[in-house]
Every structure is written in structure tokens, then in C-alpha cells.
């Protein structure tokens, strides 16, 4: 196991992963952010170099301080050899199995290995399966002008409470901290109403994936999110990032909206696995005691990584 800390090696790895797209999307997006300031404090591990068979990204130890914070304790994985994948994921120097975490990947072997290890260790695992969508030509994406009185703008840190209150997995100090990180350090966009409050928004995350697409219930049916995604996709493309996301298969309204914008559904499964050893709920952040926990709806594109 090696931690790649040399910038020249990390840039070389980015080029290797680019040639493996779209299979490498999650790790590729993470490595791109690492090479461009590393705002989330991620690090990159390989089983060997330069002929690697497995790449694993994770939060640095000083970042992943809270053993219960599965929002921050984030891993992504890509492998060329399933044996190398299993060996690295079982390695306690690579994976901190004593804390809650999430791991995301596009390959069955990641899911199967994590599932088997959690069973052997007696840990809890929640599995979320998404469809992967990628836009093949972001400059060709149709642009929707906002209605009169509405305007497109970046999401402000002052809006973090609103996002946390309206998110099914929000309402606690971990989720609020996570949303503040995304808002402050990664591309995002929202549609502001006449009073300057967001009515529709979308963020991106450590993987450079579109995430947290949401429109307030009273404003749905107006295709506002299409305007937001169009603005955000232009930002990502201008910076050289791919434009992609994941959507739950039953979320037909979101799938339809994205396909209208030119996104294509790719084969395979986008896995998000949440492992929670000794999990206990975080204390609610101040002013979040009355936060609601709404069920997913057609106005929400789920959840920690996807639209």
C-alpha cells in the first residue's frame, strides 16, 4: 500500500484515470479535486505504483476525526484486479473499520467485498443503488432562462440551514458541517426567489458529482432545476470536470429531467455503502431541533452524492 503524496505522480494518475472513463468517474473526480487545492482534505492510496491494480481515496486522518461522522469519513474505490481490491479494503491501515464511513464505487467487487467484511465483523451496512448519468457534451446542454423576478446565483453559506432542514438525511451537526463544506469549497448554483431565498438548488461534492438537487415543494413543476443544473454544468465544464450524477432508479421525474438536458444513463450500478459500527445519532445542531425528515419526492435528487 502506498499513499501518493508527490504531485507529479498524482497528475500522472489523473491522466491514467481519465483514459479509463467512465468506469473511473468517482475516483477520477476525487483525484481532480486533490490536484486542484484539495479543499476536502482527501488522500489517494494505491496498491502499487505505477502499475496499480487498485485506487482508494479517503479523508485524511486529521479530517476524519469524528468516528461517527459518515459524511466526512468518505472513501471511493476503483480496481483493475478484484484480488487487489479485497486486499486493500481488508487492510486496516487503508480502511478505518473502527469508525462510521461511507464508500462509493461503480464496481460489483467493491460492494461484495465491503458486504462480506461487514458481515464478518458484525457491523451494520446500508446499501443505496443509483443509476449513473453522464452528460456527453455539456456545452450542448439546453439553457433555461429563469422567470422574471428570479435569478441564478451561487449558494451562500447562509443558506446551509435551509438545505439541512429540507434534506432527508439532514437535521444533525454532521450533515450541517458537510453541507457547509460543499457550499464553501465546491461549485454550486441556486435559483433565488424575489426575496433572495433559494427556491431550487444543486451542489457538487468531493467526487465532482452533482448532488443535493432540490426544489421547494411549492415551486415544483416549473422546471427550475433545469436552469440550475445548466448553470452548474457550465461551471464544471469550464474547469475541465466531467458532468455526472447518480439517481435512484424509481425517481422517474429526476431521470426524465436530466435526460431532457442531454444526460445519458450508463450501464451498471453506482454503489453507496454506509457502514456504521456502534452508530449513535449525532446531537442536533442548534436551531435544528425542529428539523423535518421528509420522504424523498419528485423535487429532490438524492442524497450524499447524487442528484
N, C-alpha and C positions, 0 to 999 in steps of 0.2 A: 504494500500500500504506500502511495506517495501523495503528499499534498503539493499541488502545483502552486508555487508562490512566485516563480520567475515570470515576469510579464511577457517575455518573448515566447515562452512555452504556452502561456495562456492564449496569446494571439494565434499561435500555430494551432492550438486545439480548436479555437473558434473556427478557423478555416476548415479543419477536418470535419467538424460537426456540420458546417454549412453544406459540405458536399454530401452529407448523409440525410439532408432534409427530404421529406417531412418527419421521418422516423425519430430524428434527434431534437425535435422542436423544443421540448421543455428544458432540456439541458442546454441547448444552444441559446435560448433566450436568457437563461440564467448567466451563462458564461459571458454573453454580450454585456450584461449589466456589470459583471465583475470587472470586465475590461474597460468600463466607462465610469469609473469612480466608485463602484461597489457600494451603492448607498445603503443596501440592506445588510452589509457585513457578511457576505457569503464566502465560502471557500470551496475549492474544487479538488476532489480526490480521484486518482486513477489506480488501477491495479498494477500497472507498469507503464513505462514511457521509453520511447514514443509509440511503441506498438501496443497500445492499450486495448483491453477487451471489455473494460467496464469503466464508466464515468459516474461519479456520485457527487452531487453538490449538497452542501449543508450550511447551516448557520454556524458562524464561528462560535467557539466555546464561550467567549466573553459576551456574545449576543444572546445565546441560548441559556441564560442564567436561571430562568424560572422553569422548574421541572414540570409544571402543569400547563405551560403555555404552548399548546399545539399549533397556534397561529404562527408564532415566531420560529418554533423548532421545526423547520421545513427542510425536507430532502427532495431532490429529483434524481432520477436514475435512468441510465441508458447502457445497454450492454451489447456486445457482439458475440459473447460466449456465455451460455447460461451457467456453466460451472463457475466462471469468474464472478458472475452476478451473485450467486449463492454465497461464495466465499467472502466477498466484501460485505454483503449485508449481514452475515453472521459475525463479522469481526467487530468486537466491542470497542475497538479503537476507532472504527469508522462510524458505527451507529451507536448512539447512546440509548440503550434499551431500558435505562432506568428512569426515563422521563417520557412524558406525553409528547407525541410528534405526529406530523403528517408526512407522507411520502407520495410523490406523484410520478407517474410514468405511463408510457404508451405500449408497454410490452407485457404479455401474459406472465412471463417469468418473474417480473417484479412482484406482481400480485401473488403468485403462487408461493414464492419464497417468503414474503412477509407473512402471508397467511399461515404457512407451516411453522415459522418461528414463533409467532404469537400464540399459536395453539400449544406448542411445546413448552413455552414459558408461562402459560396460563394467563395471558394478557387479553384485554378487550380490543377488538378491531371493528371499526365501522368502515364499510365499503361504499363508495359513490362511483357510479359508472356513467361517464359522459360520452357524447358524440363529439368528435374533434372536427372543427370547422376552420378552414384556412381561406384567406382571400388571395386569389392568384395574381391579381393586378390592382392594387389599391388605388392608383391614380384614375382608374376607370370607374371607381365606385360612384354611383349617383349621389349628388349632393342635394339635400333638402333644406330650403331656407326656412328659418323659424317664422312663425306667425308674428304679426305686428304686436309690439309690446313685450315680446320675448327676445332674449339674446343668449348667444353661446358664450361661455366663459370657462376658465379653469375652476375646478372645485377648490374651495377655500378650507383651510383647517378649521375655520369657524363652523363649517357645515358637518364636521365629523359626528357630532351628536345626532343630527338628523339621520345620517347614514346608518349609525349604530342602532338607532331606535327602529328603523324600518327593515333591518336585516334579520332574517330568521335565526341566524347563528350569532347575533349580536347581543347587546344588553349587558355586557360584562367588561371588566377592565382590560382583559386580554384583547377582545375584539376592538375596543376603542383605540388601544395603543397600536394595533395592527392597521386600522383604517387611517390613523394619523400618519403612520409611516408611509403608506401608499400615497396619500394625498400630498405629502410634503416632498416626496422624492421620485415619484414616477409619473409619466404622462397621464393626464386625465381630462375630462371635459364634462360640462353640465349645461343644461338649459335653465336660465333664470327666468322666473315669473316677473310680473310688473313690480312686485315688492322687493325683488332682489333675492328671493329664496329659491333654491333649486327645486324644480318640478320633475326633472329627469336627469340621470347622470350615468357615467361609466368610468371606471378606473382601470389601471393596469397594475400588474404585480411584479414580484421578483423574477418571474418566469417570462416577463414581457407579454403575458397573455391578457386579453381583455377580460375584465372581471367586474362584478358588482353592478351590472346594468340594471337599472330600476327606474320606474316611472310611478309617481304617486297615483293611487287608485283613482282620484277624481280627475286626473288628466289623461287617462288611458284611452286608447282608440284613436289618437291623433297622430300616431307615428312619430312622436317626438324623439324617441330613442334613435331613430334613423339619422336625425340631424346630429345628435351627439356622437354616435359611432363614426359618422363620416368625418367629423372634425378630428376625432381622436386617431382614426386610421391615417389621416394625412400627416399628423404629427409623428406617428410611429414610422411611417414610410420615409419621411424626410430624414429621420435619424438612422435609417438602414435596418430597422427591425421588421420581422415578419408580422403580419396582422392575422391573429388567430385567437380562438377561444374554444371552450367546451360547453355543451348544453345538455341537460338531462333529456333523454330520448322522448319522454312524454310531454316536454314543454314545446308543444307544436307552434304556439304563437311566436315564440322566440326563434325557433328554427325557420319559420316562414319569413320573419322579418329579416333575418340575416341572409337568407337565400335571395331575397329581393334586392339586397345590397351587393350581391355577387359572391357571397361566401359559398364554398363548396364543402360538402360533408365528405370527410375522408374515411376510409375503411379502418376498422379496428376500434379499440376502446381506450378512452382517456381515464386512467385509474387515479382516484384519490383515496388514500387509505389513512384512516385516523387511528392511531394506537394510543391507548390511554391506560397505562399501568397506575393503579391506585388513584384513579381520576377523582378529583373533587372540584366542584364548581367554584370558580373564582368569585370573590365578593364583587358585587355590582359597583361600578364606578359611581361617584357622587353624581346626583341628578339623573341616574339611570335606574333608580329603584322601581319606577313605574313603566320601564320599557316593555313594549309588547313583543311577542314572539310569533309573528304572523306566519301562516302557512304559505308555501310558495304559491305564486299566482302567475297569471299571464303577464303581469307587469314587472316581474322580477326574473333576471337571468342569473342563475345560482352559481356558486356561493363563494368559496375562498379562492378559487382560481378562475372561474368561468363566468360567462355572461348568463 
